[in-house]
Amino acid sequence: MDNKHKMLNIPAFTPDNFGDIPNPFWITNAKGEILFANVHFLRFFRRTREQVNGKVLEDIIERRTSKELLRLFQFLLKRGETVREELLLTGANTTGYFCVTMIPVFNDRVLSHVFCHAFDLTPLKNKCTYIARDRTAMTNILAKYAENMLPEAKQHLQIISDASAMVAVALRENHSYKITKDFIKDIREASLLHDIGNLEIPSELLKKPSKLSDEEYQKVKEHTTKGVKIIEGFLETGSAFFNLCAEIIEYHHEAFDGSGYPHGLSGTDIPFSARIVSVADSYASMRVKRPHRKALERDKILKIINMERGKKFDPMIVDAFFSIERGLNALINLT
C-alpha cells in the first residue's frame, strides 16, 4: 500500500477491495481532490489513474456532470452527513441515470475523506419507462371504453384529468403536503377511471333525459363499488398506481361533511386523492352538457363550488382549485 492510500487511515482499505464494485466509485479528500478511483470510474469517464489522482472532478470530466457532482459535494460539506441523489451523468460514450451516494469520513470530528459511489439506474429507468407506457395505454383504453357510455364523457374526462393534476401542483406549491411528481402524473391518469363503474350500470339510466327516481339513483350510486371490482385483478399486483385508482373510484363521491356515498366518510378519512378528484369531477360535470340538462354557466359553477366549501368539498382543495381555475378554463378552451 503506497503512502497516499495510508493517508486514508482506514485499516480495511486497499484499492483492490473497491475495484470490484460494479459501478463508478471514488474517494476524495475534504477539498474534493481524488485520492482513488476504481476501474469502473476510469472506464466510464475514459481516464487513466494518473489523469485523475490528485485532480478535482471539474478538471477531468464533462462540465455539466462535474457541476452536478460538485453541487452534491457542497451539500455534503454543508450538512456534514451522507447525501444521496439521483443524477444524470455523462461519461465518455454514454449518458445514464445514477443514484450517487457520498459518505463523509471524519478524523477527530474533522472531515478527512469522502467515499463516493454511483449506482447505475439506467436499466431500471428504461424498464420503468416501458411499464409506464403500457400502463398509460391500458388506462386510456379503459377510459375510452367507459366514455362511450355517454357522448359528453370525452370532454368530461379531459377536464377532470387536467383539473386534478393542476390542483395537485397548486397544493404542492402552496401547502406543506409532500406531493411528488409521480403523484401528479398518477392522479392525472387515475382520474380518467373515476367512473369506470358506469360500465356496470344500465345505459338507459345514464342517458335518461329526465330526473332519476330514488330507486334509479341508488342503482347509479353503485358505480363506485362496482368500479373497484372491475379493476380488482390489477389490485392483486400490489401496484401503487392501481391502489390510487381504487381510492378515486370508490371514494370520489364522499363528502367532506360526511353526507356523501358509498360509505359516508368525512374529513381526512376520505383519501386525499379522492378529495381532489371530487372537486375536479363536480366542476367537469357542470361544465359539460348532460342528458337531463344543459351545461351550467361558468360563474354559476364557481359559486356552487364555493358554497360547498367545507360541506361537500375539502376547503383546502377548493382554495387550490380556485387558484388554478382561470388557467384550467383557458386550457380546456371553454367559455
Short mmCIF file of the C-alpha atoms (twelve columns), coordinates in Angstrom:
data_MODEL
# 
_entry.id   MODEL 
# 
loop_
_atom_site.group_PDB 
_atom_site.id 
_atom_site.type_symbol 
_atom_site.label_atom_id 
_atom_site.label_alt_id 
_atom_site.label_comp_id 
_atom_site.label_asym_id 
_atom_site.label_seq_id 
_atom_site.Cartn_x 
_atom_site.Cartn_y 
_atom_site.Cartn_z 
_atom_site.pdbx_PDB_model_num 
ATOM 1   C CA . MET A 1   0.000   0.000  0.000   1 
ATOM 2   C CA . ASP A 2   1.562   3.339  -1.004  1 
ATOM 3   C CA . ASN A 3   1.719   6.453  1.171   1 
ATOM 4   C CA . LYS A 4   -1.277  8.084  -0.493  1 
ATOM 5   C CA . HIS A 5   -3.517  5.189  0.472   1 
ATOM 6   C CA . LYS A 6   -2.120  5.164  4.005   1 
ATOM 7   C CA . MET A 7   -3.424  8.723  4.326   1 
ATOM 8   C CA . LEU A 8   -6.941  7.278  4.435   1 
ATOM 9   C CA . ASN A 9   -6.272  5.838  7.887   1 
ATOM 10  C CA . ILE A 10  -8.864  3.083  7.331   1 
ATOM 11  C CA . PRO A 11  -7.379  -0.358 8.094   1 
ATOM 12  C CA . ALA A 12  -9.760  -2.266 5.790   1 
ATOM 13  C CA . PHE A 13  -8.981  -0.106 2.761   1 
ATOM 14  C CA . THR A 14  -6.980  -1.248 -0.231  1 
ATOM 15  C CA . PRO A 15  -7.626  -0.319 -3.864  1 
ATOM 16  C CA . ASP A 16  -8.385  -3.965 -4.620  1 
ATOM 17  C CA . ASN A 17  -11.259 -4.007 -2.111  1 
ATOM 18  C CA . PHE A 18  -13.062 -1.280 -4.005  1 
ATOM 19  C CA . GLY A 19  -12.007 -2.234 -7.507  1 
ATOM 20  C CA . ASP A 20  -14.629 -4.975 -7.621  1 
ATOM 21  C CA . ILE A 21  -17.579 -2.606 -7.041  1 
ATOM 22  C CA . PRO A 22  -19.521 -2.895 -10.346 1 
ATOM 23  C CA . ASN A 23  -20.182 0.845  -10.556 1 
ATOM 24  C CA . PRO A 24  -18.092 4.030  -10.505 1 
ATOM 25  C CA . PHE A 25  -16.504 4.508  -7.070  1 
ATOM 26  C CA . TRP A 26  -14.049 7.172  -5.990  1 
ATOM 27  C CA . ILE A 27  -12.575 8.694  -2.842  1 
ATOM 28  C CA . THR A 28  -11.704 12.353 -2.365  1 
ATOM 29  C CA . ASN A 29  -10.172 14.447 0.373   1 
ATOM 30  C CA . ALA A 30  -12.033 17.336 2.008   1 
ATOM 31  C CA . LYS A 31  -11.021 19.583 -0.896  1 
ATOM 32  C CA . GLY A 32  -12.630 17.274 -3.449  1 
ATOM 33  C CA . GLU A 33  -9.304  16.056 -4.831  1 
ATOM 34  C CA . ILE A 34  -9.462  12.436 -5.992  1 
ATOM 35  C CA . LEU A 35  -7.326  10.025 -3.980  1 
ATOM 36  C CA . PHE A 36  -8.635  6.832  -5.569  1 
ATOM 37  C CA . ALA A 37  -10.911 5.889  -8.483  1 
ATOM 38  C CA . ASN A 38  -11.874 2.326  -9.319  1 
ATOM 39  C CA . VAL A 39  -11.726 0.785  -12.776 1 
ATOM 40  C CA . HIS A 40  -15.421 1.432  -13.490 1 
ATOM 41  C CA . PHE A 41  -14.969 5.153  -12.801 1 
ATOM 42  C CA . LEU A 42  -11.966 5.213  -15.133 1 
ATOM 43  C CA . ARG A 43  -13.816 3.332  -17.881 1 
ATOM 44  C CA . PHE A 44  -16.981 5.435  -17.646 1 
ATOM 45  C CA . PHE A 45  -15.051 8.703  -17.998 1 
ATOM 46  C CA . ARG A 46  -12.259 7.155  -20.124 1 
ATOM 47  C CA . ARG A 47  -9.440  8.342  -17.936 1 
ATOM 48  C CA . THR A 48  -6.272  6.740  -16.581 1 
ATOM 49  C CA . ARG A 49  -5.443  6.578  -12.903 1 
ATOM 50  C CA . GLU A 50  -2.621  9.030  -13.463 1 
ATOM 51  C CA . GLN A 51  -5.021  11.503 -15.085 1 
ATOM 52  C CA . VAL A 52  -7.423  11.542 -12.121 1 
ATOM 53  C CA . ASN A 53  -5.273  11.151 -8.994  1 
ATOM 54  C CA . GLY A 54  -4.965  14.438 -7.146  1 
ATOM 55  C CA . LYS A 55  -7.386  16.220 -9.513  1 
ATOM 56  C CA . VAL A 56  -10.817 17.695 -8.826  1 
ATOM 57  C CA . LEU A 57  -13.752 16.471 -10.900 1 
ATOM 58  C CA . GLU A 58  -14.255 19.690 -12.853 1 
ATOM 59  C CA . ASP A 59  -10.773 19.268 -14.327 1 
ATOM 60  C CA . ILE A 60  -11.273 15.772 -15.698 1 
ATOM 61  C CA . ILE A 61  -14.930 15.116 -16.634 1 
ATOM 62  C CA . GLU A 62  -17.735 16.670 -18.643 1 
ATOM 63  C CA . ARG A 63  -18.757 20.105 -17.345 1 
ATOM 64  C CA . ARG A 64  -22.443 19.532 -16.617 1 
ATOM 65  C CA . THR A 65  -21.723 16.255 -14.842 1 
ATOM 66  C CA . SER A 66  -18.939 17.755 -12.742 1 
ATOM 67  C CA . LYS A 67  -21.203 20.676 -11.859 1 
ATOM 68  C CA . GLU A 68  -23.909 18.300 -10.567 1 
ATOM 69  C CA . LEU A 69  -21.434 16.215 -8.578  1 
ATOM 70  C CA . LEU A 70  -19.827 19.352 -7.130  1 
ATOM 71  C CA . ARG A 71  -23.256 20.606 -6.067  1 
ATOM 72  C CA . LEU A 72  -23.877 17.346 -4.206  1 
ATOM 73  C CA . PHE A 73  -20.389 17.523 -2.674  1 
ATOM 74  C CA . GLN A 74  -21.068 21.068 -1.436  1 
ATOM 75  C CA . PHE A 75  -24.340 19.845 0.047   1 
ATOM 76  C CA . LEU A 76  -22.397 17.182 1.960   1 
ATOM 77  C CA . LEU A 77  -19.979 19.803 3.277   1 
ATOM 78  C CA . LYS A 78  -22.901 21.926 4.432   1 
ATOM 79  C CA . ARG A 79  -24.763 19.089 6.158   1 
ATOM 80  C CA . GLY A 80  -21.802 17.096 7.400   1 
ATOM 81  C CA . GLU A 81  -23.571 13.798 6.713   1 
ATOM 82  C CA . THR A 82  -24.206 11.262 3.980   1 
ATOM 83  C CA . VAL A 83  -26.047 12.647 0.963   1 
ATOM 84  C CA . ARG A 84  -27.758 10.785 -1.863  1 
ATOM 85  C CA . GLU A 85  -29.380 11.992 -5.052  1 
ATOM 86  C CA . GLU A 86  -30.404 10.688 -8.461  1 
ATOM 87  C CA . LEU A 87  -28.343 12.402 -11.148 1 
ATOM 88  C CA . LEU A 88  -27.915 12.245 -14.904 1 
ATOM 89  C CA . LEU A 89  -24.206 11.615 -15.538 1 
ATOM 90  C CA . THR A 90  -22.412 11.842 -18.877 1 
ATOM 91  C CA . GLY A 91  -19.344 9.715  -19.496 1 
ATOM 92  C CA . ALA A 92  -17.055 9.380  -22.483 1 
ATOM 93  C CA . ASN A 93  -19.506 7.386  -24.599 1 
ATOM 94  C CA . THR A 94  -22.817 7.333  -22.763 1 
ATOM 95  C CA . THR A 95  -25.237 9.198  -20.508 1 
ATOM 96  C CA . GLY A 96  -27.199 7.461  -17.783 1 
ATOM 97  C CA . TYR A 97  -29.159 7.878  -14.567 1 
ATOM 98  C CA . PHE A 98  -27.209 7.113  -11.405 1 
ATOM 99  C CA . CYS A 99  -28.003 7.117  -7.706  1 
ATOM 100 C CA . VAL A 100 -24.966 8.958  -6.344  1 
ATOM 101 C CA . THR A 101 -24.090 8.487  -2.673  1 
ATOM 102 C CA . MET A 102 -21.392 10.487 -0.881  1 
ATOM 103 C CA . ILE A 103 -20.300 9.352  2.585   1 
ATOM 104 C CA . PRO A 104 -18.123 11.617 4.786   1 
ATOM 105 C CA . VAL A 105 -15.274 10.141 6.841   1 
ATOM 106 C CA . PHE A 106 -14.142 12.117 9.879   1 
ATOM 107 C CA . ASN A 107 -10.903 12.113 11.856  1 
ATOM 108 C CA . ASP A 108 -11.322 13.743 15.288  1 
ATOM 109 C CA . ARG A 109 -14.541 15.370 14.022  1 
ATOM 110 C CA . VAL A 110 -12.734 16.914 11.070  1 
ATOM 111 C CA . LEU A 111 -13.718 15.800 7.573   1 
ATOM 112 C CA . SER A 112 -10.824 13.887 6.087   1 
ATOM 113 C CA . HIS A 113 -12.250 11.919 3.152   1 
ATOM 114 C CA . VAL A 114 -15.436 11.350 1.181   1 
ATOM 115 C CA . PHE A 115 -16.412 7.956  -0.248  1 
ATOM 116 C CA . CYS A 116 -18.470 8.348  -3.439  1 
ATOM 117 C CA . HIS A 117 -20.473 5.686  -5.255  1 
ATOM 118 C CA . ALA A 118 -22.661 5.972  -8.372  1 
ATOM 119 C CA . PHE A 119 -25.157 3.120  -8.782  1 
ATOM 120 C CA . ASP A 120 -26.347 2.769  -12.382 1 
ATOM 121 C CA . LEU A 121 -30.148 3.129  -12.525 1 
ATOM 122 C CA . THR A 122 -30.346 3.297  -16.308 1 
ATOM 123 C CA . PRO A 123 -31.592 -0.293 -16.929 1 
ATOM 124 C CA . LEU A 124 -34.236 0.129  -14.215 1 
ATOM 125 C CA . LYS A 125 -35.247 3.525  -15.581 1 
ATOM 126 C CA . ASN A 126 -35.662 2.075  -19.060 1 
ATOM 127 C CA . LYS A 127 -37.787 -0.780 -17.740 1 
ATOM 128 C CA . CYS A 128 -39.949 1.647  -15.741 1 
ATOM 129 C CA . THR A 129 -40.439 3.734  -18.884 1 
ATOM 130 C CA . TYR A 130 -41.819 0.713  -20.739 1 
ATOM 131 C CA . ILE A 131 -44.074 -0.170 -17.790 1 
ATOM 132 C CA . ALA A 132 -45.365 3.402  -17.553 1 
ATOM 133 C CA . ARG A 133 -46.035 3.481  -21.296 1 
ATOM 134 C CA . ASP A 134 -48.004 0.240  -21.143 1 
ATOM 135 C CA . ARG A 135 -49.901 1.445  -18.057 1 
ATOM 136 C CA . THR A 136 -50.863 4.675  -19.784 1 
ATOM 137 C CA . ALA A 137 -52.048 2.797  -22.871 1 
ATOM 138 C CA . MET A 138 -54.123 0.410  -20.757 1 
ATOM 139 C CA . THR A 139 -55.636 3.257  -18.719 1 
ATOM 140 C CA . ASN A 140 -56.597 5.151  -21.865 1 
ATOM 141 C CA . ILE A 141 -58.230 2.043  -23.335 1 
ATOM 142 C CA . LEU A 142 -60.351 1.521  -20.211 1 
ATOM 143 C CA . ALA A 143 -61.247 5.201  -20.036 1 
ATOM 144 C CA . LYS A 144 -62.196 5.317  -23.717 1 
ATOM 145 C CA . TYR A 145 -64.383 2.237  -23.286 1 
ATOM 146 C CA . ALA A 146 -66.139 3.875  -20.336 1 
ATOM 147 C CA . GLU A 147 -66.588 7.203  -22.116 1 
ATOM 148 C CA . ASN A 148 -68.540 5.506  -24.887 1 
ATOM 149 C CA . MET A 149 -71.360 5.141  -22.378 1 
ATOM 150 C CA . LEU A 150 -72.051 8.885  -22.625 1 
ATOM 151 C CA . PRO A 151 -71.463 11.171 -25.624 1 
ATOM 152 C CA . GLU A 152 -70.166 14.045 -23.456 1 
ATOM 153 C CA . ALA A 153 -67.807 11.860 -21.412 1 
ATOM 154 C CA . LYS A 154 -64.704 12.545 -23.514 1 
ATOM 155 C CA . GLN A 155 -64.754 16.246 -22.706 1 
ATOM 156 C CA . HIS A 156 -65.600 15.467 -19.091 1 
ATOM 157 C CA . LEU A 157 -62.557 13.193 -18.774 1 
ATOM 158 C CA . GLN A 158 -60.254 15.788 -20.317 1 
ATOM 159 C CA . ILE A 159 -61.363 18.390 -17.783 1 
ATOM 160 C CA . ILE A 160 -61.194 16.134 -14.737 1 
ATOM 161 C CA . SER A 161 -57.722 14.884 -15.678 1 
ATOM 162 C CA . ASP A 162 -56.287 18.373 -16.202 1 
ATOM 163 C CA . ALA A 163 -58.044 19.784 -13.142 1 
ATOM 164 C CA . SER A 164 -56.850 17.009 -10.814 1 
ATOM 165 C CA . ALA A 165 -53.228 17.390 -11.891 1 
ATOM 166 C CA . MET A 166 -53.299 21.189 -11.696 1 
ATOM 167 C CA . VAL A 167 -54.841 21.151 -8.206  1 
ATOM 168 C CA . ALA A 168 -52.148 18.715 -7.065  1 
ATOM 169 C CA . VAL A 169 -49.455 21.057 -8.396  1 
ATOM 170 C CA . ALA A 170 -51.036 24.016 -6.605  1 
ATOM 171 C CA . LEU A 171 -51.177 22.074 -3.329  1 
ATOM 172 C CA . ARG A 172 -47.514 21.131 -3.670  1 
ATOM 173 C CA . GLU A 173 -46.518 24.758 -4.201  1 
ATOM 174 C CA . ASN A 174 -48.705 26.399 -1.561  1 
ATOM 175 C CA . HIS A 175 -49.053 23.852 1.230   1 
ATOM 176 C CA . SER A 176 -46.918 21.568 3.327   1 
ATOM 177 C CA . TYR A 177 -48.195 18.456 1.528   1 
ATOM 178 C CA . LYS A 178 -45.329 16.304 0.269   1 
ATOM 179 C CA . ILE A 179 -46.721 15.825 -3.217  1 
ATOM 180 C CA . THR A 180 -44.319 14.170 -5.645  1 
ATOM 181 C CA . LYS A 181 -44.088 14.499 -9.403  1 
ATOM 182 C CA . ASP A 182 -45.119 10.841 -9.609  1 
ATOM 183 C CA . PHE A 183 -48.322 11.567 -7.655  1 
ATOM 184 C CA . ILE A 184 -49.194 14.398 -10.038 1 
ATOM 185 C CA . LYS A 185 -48.640 12.160 -13.056 1 
ATOM 186 C CA . ASP A 186 -50.551 9.295  -11.447 1 
ATOM 187 C CA . ILE A 187 -53.597 11.339 -10.459 1 
ATOM 188 C CA . ARG A 188 -53.772 12.783 -13.968 1 
ATOM 189 C CA . GLU A 189 -54.132 9.247  -15.329 1 
ATOM 190 C CA . ALA A 190 -56.015 7.604  -12.451 1 
ATOM 191 C CA . SER A 191 -58.753 10.258 -12.505 1 
ATOM 192 C CA . LEU A 192 -59.667 9.052  -16.009 1 
ATOM 193 C CA . LEU A 193 -61.001 5.853  -14.424 1 
ATOM 194 C CA . HIS A 194 -63.108 7.521  -11.721 1 
ATOM 195 C CA . ASP A 195 -66.402 6.471  -13.349 1 
ATOM 196 C CA . ILE A 196 -65.276 3.126  -14.774 1 
ATOM 197 C CA . GLY A 197 -68.058 1.542  -12.717 1 
ATOM 198 C CA . ASN A 198 -70.599 3.044  -15.118 1 
ATOM 199 C CA . LEU A 199 -69.850 0.056  -17.325 1 
ATOM 200 C CA . GLU A 200 -71.892 -1.979 -14.830 1 
ATOM 201 C CA . ILE A 201 -74.812 0.476  -14.748 1 
ATOM 202 C CA . PRO A 202 -77.692 0.132  -17.265 1 
ATOM 203 C CA . SER A 203 -77.050 2.647  -20.049 1 
ATOM 204 C CA . GLU A 204 -80.711 3.754  -20.060 1 
ATOM 205 C CA . LEU A 205 -80.203 5.147  -16.557 1 
ATOM 206 C CA . LEU A 206 -77.038 7.036  -17.506 1 
ATOM 207 C CA . LYS A 207 -78.689 8.508  -20.606 1 
ATOM 208 C CA . LYS A 208 -82.116 9.158  -19.101 1 
ATOM 209 C CA . PRO A 209 -83.178 12.701 -20.147 1 
ATOM 210 C CA . SER A 210 -85.331 13.251 -17.051 1 
ATOM 211 C CA . LYS A 211 -84.575 13.181 -13.334 1 
ATOM 212 C CA . LEU A 212 -83.855 9.757  -11.861 1 
ATOM 213 C CA . SER A 213 -86.222 8.208  -9.354  1 
ATOM 214 C CA . ASP A 214 -84.874 7.437  -5.879  1 
ATOM 215 C CA . GLU A 215 -84.575 3.764  -6.794  1 
ATOM 216 C CA . GLU A 216 -82.758 4.571  -10.041 1 
ATOM 217 C CA . TYR A 217 -80.408 6.959  -8.270  1 
ATOM 218 C CA . GLN A 218 -79.489 4.261  -5.739  1 
ATOM 219 C CA . LYS A 219 -78.657 1.993  -8.659  1 
ATOM 220 C CA . VAL A 220 -76.406 4.617  -10.279 1 
ATOM 221 C CA . LYS A 221 -74.579 5.209  -6.982  1 
ATOM 222 C CA . GLU A 222 -73.353 1.617  -7.140  1 
ATOM 223 C CA . HIS A 223 -70.863 2.638  -9.836  1 
ATOM 224 C CA . THR A 224 -68.341 3.464  -7.095  1 
ATOM 225 C CA . THR A 225 -68.087 -0.027 -5.609  1 
ATOM 226 C CA . LYS A 226 -68.690 -1.782 -8.934  1 
ATOM 227 C CA . GLY A 227 -65.813 0.200  -10.416 1 
ATOM 228 C CA . VAL A 228 -63.382 -1.152 -7.840  1 
ATOM 229 C CA . LYS A 229 -64.472 -4.696 -8.704  1 
ATOM 230 C CA . ILE A 230 -63.665 -4.052 -12.366 1 
ATOM 231 C CA . ILE A 231 -60.012 -3.347 -11.557 1 
ATOM 232 C CA . GLU A 232 -59.637 -5.770 -8.627  1 
ATOM 233 C CA . GLY A 233 -57.452 -8.047 -10.755 1 
ATOM 234 C CA . PHE A 234 -54.926 -5.221 -11.095 1 
ATOM 235 C CA . LEU A 235 -55.034 -4.578 -7.337  1 
ATOM 236 C CA . GLU A 236 -53.691 -8.066 -6.697  1 
ATOM 237 C CA . THR A 237 -50.367 -6.968 -8.202  1 
ATOM 238 C CA . GLY A 238 -49.820 -4.539 -5.318  1 
ATOM 239 C CA . SER A 239 -49.440 -1.662 -7.786  1 
ATOM 240 C CA . ALA A 240 -49.415 1.736  -6.040  1 
ATOM 241 C CA . PHE A 241 -50.973 3.258  -9.160  1 
ATOM 242 C CA . PHE A 242 -53.963 0.930  -9.163  1 
ATOM 243 C CA . ASN A 243 -54.410 1.395  -5.432  1 
ATOM 244 C CA . LEU A 244 -54.686 5.112  -6.208  1 
ATOM 245 C CA . CYS A 245 -57.222 4.313  -8.929  1 
ATOM 246 C CA . ALA A 246 -59.254 2.277  -6.445  1 
ATOM 247 C CA . GLU A 247 -59.256 5.138  -3.914  1 
ATOM 248 C CA . ILE A 248 -60.521 7.587  -6.511  1 
ATOM 249 C CA . ILE A 249 -63.121 5.212  -7.961  1 
ATOM 250 C CA . GLU A 250 -64.626 4.231  -4.611  1 
ATOM 251 C CA . TYR A 251 -64.441 7.499  -2.681  1 
ATOM 252 C CA . HIS A 252 -64.765 10.406 -5.134  1 
ATOM 253 C CA . HIS A 253 -68.443 10.845 -4.177  1 
ATOM 254 C CA . GLU A 254 -67.759 11.022 -0.443  1 
ATOM 255 C CA . ALA A 255 -68.413 14.472 1.059   1 
ATOM 256 C CA . PHE A 256 -66.225 16.401 3.479   1 
ATOM 257 C CA . ASP A 257 -69.152 16.756 5.919   1 
ATOM 258 C CA . GLY A 258 -69.992 13.027 5.791   1 
ATOM 259 C CA . SER A 259 -73.097 13.329 3.617   1 
ATOM 260 C CA . GLY A 260 -71.654 11.514 0.590   1 
ATOM 261 C CA . TYR A 261 -71.570 7.887  -0.542  1 
ATOM 262 C CA . PRO A 262 -70.924 4.945  -0.568  1 
ATOM 263 C CA . HIS A 263 -69.569 4.865  2.999   1 
ATOM 264 C CA . GLY A 264 -70.411 8.271  4.480   1 
ATOM 265 C CA . LEU A 265 -66.779 9.106  5.247   1 
ATOM 266 C CA . SER A 266 -65.883 12.636 6.307   1 
ATOM 267 C CA . GLY A 267 -62.913 14.972 6.580   1 
ATOM 268 C CA . THR A 268 -59.466 13.473 6.206   1 
ATOM 269 C CA . ASP A 269 -60.901 9.958  6.481   1 
ATOM 270 C CA . ILE A 270 -61.601 10.431 2.786   1 
ATOM 271 C CA . PRO A 271 -58.417 9.625  0.816   1 
ATOM 272 C CA . PHE A 272 -56.509 12.710 -0.292  1 
ATOM 273 C CA . SER A 273 -56.673 11.735 -3.956  1 
ATOM 274 C CA . ALA A 274 -60.455 11.314 -3.819  1 
ATOM 275 C CA . ARG A 275 -60.889 14.737 -2.200  1 
ATOM 276 C CA . ILE A 276 -59.031 16.291 -5.139  1 
ATOM 277 C CA . VAL A 277 -60.989 14.377 -7.766  1 
ATOM 278 C CA . SER A 278 -64.287 15.172 -6.032  1 
ATOM 279 C CA . VAL A 279 -63.843 18.872 -6.780  1 
ATOM 280 C CA . ALA A 280 -62.477 18.235 -10.271 1 
ATOM 281 C CA . ASP A 281 -65.324 15.840 -11.092 1 
ATOM 282 C CA . SER A 282 -68.037 18.206 -9.917  1 
ATOM 283 C CA . TYR A 283 -66.550 21.075 -11.909 1 
ATOM 284 C CA . ALA A 284 -66.185 18.897 -15.013 1 
ATOM 285 C CA . SER A 285 -69.732 17.547 -14.680 1 
ATOM 286 C CA . MET A 286 -71.214 21.024 -14.535 1 
ATOM 287 C CA . ARG A 287 -69.092 22.354 -17.406 1 
ATOM 288 C CA . VAL A 288 -70.465 19.904 -19.976 1 
ATOM 289 C CA . LYS A 289 -73.955 19.080 -21.221 1 
ATOM 290 C CA . ARG A 290 -75.669 16.130 -19.557 1 
ATOM 291 C CA . PRO A 291 -78.633 14.090 -20.861 1 
ATOM 292 C CA . HIS A 292 -81.012 15.788 -18.410 1 
ATOM 293 C CA . ARG A 293 -79.649 19.376 -18.524 1 
ATOM 294 C CA . LYS A 294 -77.529 21.913 -20.383 1 
ATOM 295 C CA . ALA A 295 -74.021 22.885 -19.303 1 
ATOM 296 C CA . LEU A 296 -74.039 25.435 -16.496 1 
ATOM 297 C CA . GLU A 297 -72.562 28.913 -16.799 1 
ATOM 298 C CA . ARG A 298 -69.017 29.198 -15.504 1 
ATOM 299 C CA . ASP A 299 -69.845 31.857 -12.904 1 
ATOM 300 C CA . LYS A 300 -72.681 29.760 -11.535 1 
ATOM 301 C CA . ILE A 301 -70.417 26.714 -11.285 1 
ATOM 302 C CA . LEU A 302 -67.800 28.634 -9.309  1 
ATOM 303 C CA . LYS A 303 -70.488 29.963 -6.992  1 
ATOM 304 C CA . ILE A 304 -71.788 26.432 -6.351  1 
ATOM 305 C CA . ILE A 305 -68.307 25.092 -5.615  1 
ATOM 306 C CA . ASN A 306 -67.626 27.944 -3.214  1 
ATOM 307 C CA . MET A 307 -70.955 27.306 -1.442  1 
ATOM 308 C CA . GLU A 308 -69.954 23.651 -0.970  1 
ATOM 309 C CA . ARG A 309 -66.613 24.603 0.620   1 
ATOM 310 C CA . GLY A 310 -66.440 22.720 3.922   1 
ATOM 311 C CA . LYS A 311 -69.643 20.830 3.099   1 
ATOM 312 C CA . LYS A 312 -69.184 18.608 0.081   1 
ATOM 313 C CA . PHE A 313 -65.573 19.690 -0.534  1 
ATOM 314 C CA . ASP A 314 -62.379 19.960 1.487   1 
ATOM 315 C CA . PRO A 315 -61.796 23.731 1.970   1 
ATOM 316 C CA . MET A 316 -58.082 23.399 1.214   1 
ATOM 317 C CA . ILE A 317 -58.816 21.628 -2.072  1 
ATOM 318 C CA . VAL A 318 -61.364 24.291 -3.021  1 
ATOM 319 C CA . ASP A 319 -58.824 27.056 -2.366  1 
ATOM 320 C CA . ALA A 320 -56.254 25.268 -4.529  1 
ATOM 321 C CA . PHE A 321 -58.864 24.768 -7.242  1 
ATOM 322 C CA . PHE A 322 -59.767 28.457 -7.354  1 
ATOM 323 C CA . SER A 323 -56.073 29.298 -7.678  1 
ATOM 324 C CA . ILE A 324 -55.837 27.310 -10.928 1 
ATOM 325 C CA . GLU A 325 -59.358 27.626 -12.373 1 
ATOM 326 C CA . ARG A 326 -58.568 30.525 -14.682 1 
ATOM 327 C CA . GLY A 327 -55.673 28.631 -16.221 1 
ATOM 328 C CA . LEU A 328 -57.771 25.474 -16.397 1 
ATOM 329 C CA . ASN A 329 -60.545 27.324 -18.179 1 
ATOM 330 C CA . ALA A 330 -58.091 28.625 -20.768 1 
ATOM 331 C CA . LEU A 331 -56.577 25.163 -21.205 1 
ATOM 332 C CA . ILE A 332 -59.847 23.364 -21.858 1 
ATOM 333 C CA . ASN A 333 -60.974 26.163 -24.208 1 
ATOM 334 C CA . LEU A 334 -64.493 26.557 -22.840 1 
ATOM 335 C CA . THR A 335 -66.261 29.867 -22.369 1 
# 
